[in-house]
Amino acid sequence: VFPKKGTAVLLAKKVRKIGAGKWNGFGGKPEPKDLSIRHTACRELFQESGKGMVATPEDLQPKALIDFFLFQNTSNEPDWSVAIYLVENFSGEIKDSDEMVGATWFPIDSIPYDDMLPADEDFIPKIFEEDTFKGKVRFNEDLTAVVESEYTNTKIDI
């Protein structure tokens, strides 16, 4: 989930797991209690924002579905898949959490891609465009570079 206010987007630094120490949007894995992936996105935004930001599933604007592959994965099954949403209608204020810290509003034309995962510079600009899309990204062994990526504008239902 990428909260957006006017021409700015909210990012925070991940504390752990893939992308630790890097700027990122908000999100995570589904839990059994989640009714849908939209509910997962809202729950994760709430949790990762220090229980400060609230959005409803209806507020989420679907933008992309991206499959990510680690270098050693030679199958057609991604290591993880991400549903990406923009949200402009939300309430509350963000606080640090045990998962995300240092939340900052960045002008969309000044997103700190040099301090993000390498694929982010390819797909994040696309989420601010009109079209929705699907993507496929393969990282190198230590996640410092993208060795293959493909993005296709298409209608998505998430």
N, C-alpha and C positions, 0 to 999 in steps of 0.2 A: 504494500500500500504506500502510495506517495501522496501525502497531504499537499494540497496546492492552495495558495492564497494569492490571488492576482497573478503576478508574473514571478512568483517565488515558490520554491518547493522545499519541504521540510525533510532534512536528512539527519541521521544520528550515527555515531560510531558504534559498531558492533563490539561487544565485549568478548564473545567466544565463538567457537565453531568457524566454519568457512567464512572468510572475510573479517575475522577479528582485527580490530584496530582500524578498519576502513569505514568510510562513509557508506551508508546504505539506506534503503527504504525500510519499511516495517513489515514483518510477516513471519510465518513459521508453518509448522506441520499441523495437519488436522488432528483433532482429538475426537474420540467416540461421541462426545456430547455435542459436537458441532453439527448443526442441521444441514449445512452446505459449505462449500469453499468460501462463499461470501461471509458466512458466520465465522469461519476460521479467521479470515482476514480482519474482521472487526474485533474479534477477541484478541488476536495478536497485537493489533494497533493499541488496544486498551492496555494490555499487559506490558508491552515494550515501551509504552509512553509513561510508565510509572503509575498506571491506572489513572491517567489524567485526560486522555483524549477518547472521545466517544463518537462513533459513526454507526449508522445502521446499514444493513446489507443493501437497502434500496439506495443509499447515498453513494455507493461505490460505482464508479464508471469503469467498466471492463476495458482494458487496453491491449493486453497481450497474454499469450500462453507460450512459455519458452521452456524447452527441454535442454537440460545441461548434462554434459557427458565429461567424465574424467578421462584423461589421456589413455589409460590402460583399458578402458571399457570398449570392447570391440563389438558389442551387441547393439541391437536397435532399441534396447530398453534404456532410457535415460537414468542417470544416477539420481537426479531429482528434477521435478517439473515445477514451474512457478507460474501462478496466475497473477497478473499484474493489474492493479487498479489505481486510478486517480481518485481522490476524494476532495471535494471543495466544500461540502457541507458537513461540518463536524463541530463538536463543542469541547470545551475543556482546555487545559493547558498541559503541556508536556513536562514531565519530570524525568530525571535519570532513573533507570531501572537496573536490575542485575543483568539485563541483556543489551541495553542501548544507553549510551551516555552522550552528553554534549550536543543535544539537538540544536540545529541551526537552520534558519531560513536562508536559502541561497537563491539569488536571481537565476532564473532558468538558463540565462545565457552565460552564467559563471559557475556552473556546477563543478566541484573539484575532482574531475575525473582522474587526475594524477594520484589521488589518494583513495581510489575505489578499485574494485575488481576490474580486470581488463576488459571484460565484455560490456560493462556498463556504458562506456562511451559509445558503443555501437547501438544499443537498444534504447537507452533512456531518452535521447532526443525524440525518438519515434513515438513515445507515449504522450507527447504533447501535441502531436499531429492529429488530424481528424480521423484517420483510418485506424482500424484495429489490425493486429497481425499475430502470426505464429512465428516462432523462431527455434533454431537448433544451434547450440553452442558447444564446441569441444575445447577444453582447456589443455594446456601442456601439463607435464607431470607435477609441477609445484604451483600451479594456478597463477603463474605470473604473466601468462600470455594466452591468447586465443589462437588455436591452430586451425580452426575451421568454424565458420558461422554462416547461417543462412536465415533470412527473414522474408516472409511472404505476407503481403497485405491480404487479409481475408476476414470475413465476419466470424466472430467468436461468440460463444454463449457460455459465460461463466458467472 
